[in-house]
């Protein structure tokens, strides 16, 4: 049986913090303990927020922490054509459609609907898509696209779930309520998620499942905030004929107020801690990891 393959996949849209350190070190520890491999992937599809200096800082911070990876770094921006091909596959099966409402228009539509009754929201608290994109004719869609109207390509969740049937995943960690073992996927809880945009031929959901499959990732170790996103990932894996890794979601590090750490939380930034004289060994202690054996 081949050794397991893990990955650490940060986005270069800010400097790494203690939460990233925990995830990177945990992946490295698990890879080392199992005789497996650790890959590094730079998830840089958001060209408006990703910056070269943040990518360089990722390499520097991981080197300082003692996290080594195997093989070349995979940068998502180098593989946009692969994601376009996957979008084409889904479109050929009638599973995606363009939606032309702006974020402001979507917010207005949701507000209108909620004057009558609560509008469904996804596990992250965002409202389901309320617009009419799915109802437009092919001619109407073509006319709007030809006019240069911005759009997002959304997954027809009802059609996709009907096609895929019941799905599950193997969870070696735990979810928000301690879920573990065989977890039933609930992709319908997310509504018609965005698969790509006019200016970006992919989304996080789409690119992550394609990259994991092409890189041979067998164990996805990541924060519990992405636990229910796995439902969408399992659906896309099924629709695209991709293998499913096992998942291990870990608890999130939080600040003194109980909030999830973010890249804007300067006090937990690795660069700031390193400048203050904190050592990599002390970082391990701060995130609750024992010294490697």
DARA-V732204 format. One record per pair of residues at least 12 apart in sequence whose ideal C-beta (glycine too) atoms are under 6 Angstrom apart, sorted by the first residue. I is the first residue (numbers start at 1). J is the second residue. Records with the same first field share a line. If there is no record, write none. Layout:
I->J / J
This chain:
3->35 / 36
4->34 / 36 / 218 / 219
5->37 / 216 / 217 / 218
6->27 / 30 / 31 / 36 / 38 / 219 / 221
7->39 / 41 / 217
8->24 / 27 / 40
9->41 / 43
10->58
11->43
12->42 / 44 / 50 / 54 / 55
13->49 / 50
14->54 / 263
15->57 / 269 / 271
16->61 / 270
17->261 / 265 / 268 / 269
18->253 / 268 / 287
19->253 / 261
21->270 / 283 / 287
22->253 / 287
24->67
25->289
27->221
28->67
37->70
38->69 / 70
39->69 / 215
40->69 / 73
41->74 / 211
42->55 / 75
43->76
44->75 / 76 / 77
45->76 / 200 / 202 / 207
61->270
65->280
66->280
76->207
80->201
83->201 / 202 / 206 / 207
84->201
86->210 / 240
87->196
95->156 / 159 / 160
96->153 / 155 / 195
97->133 / 134
98->141 / 151 / 153
99->131 / 133 / 152 / 154
100->144 / 149 / 151
101->131
109->130
110->127 / 130
113->130
122->190
123->189 / 228
128->191
129->191 / 192
150->198
151->198
152->194 / 197
153->195 / 196
154->192 / 194
155->192 / 193 / 195
157->188 / 192
160->235
161->187 / 188
164->235 / 238
167->185 / 234 / 238
168->182 / 183 / 184 / 185
169->183 / 230 / 234 / 247
170->246
171->183 / 247
172->246 / 248
173->248 / 249 / 250
175->227
176->224
185->231 / 234
186->231
187->231 / 232 / 235
190->232
193->232
205->232
209->233 / 236 / 237 / 242
212->245
213->242 / 243
217->245
218->245
219->245 / 246
220->245 / 247
221->248
223->252
224->249 / 251 / 252
227->249
230->247
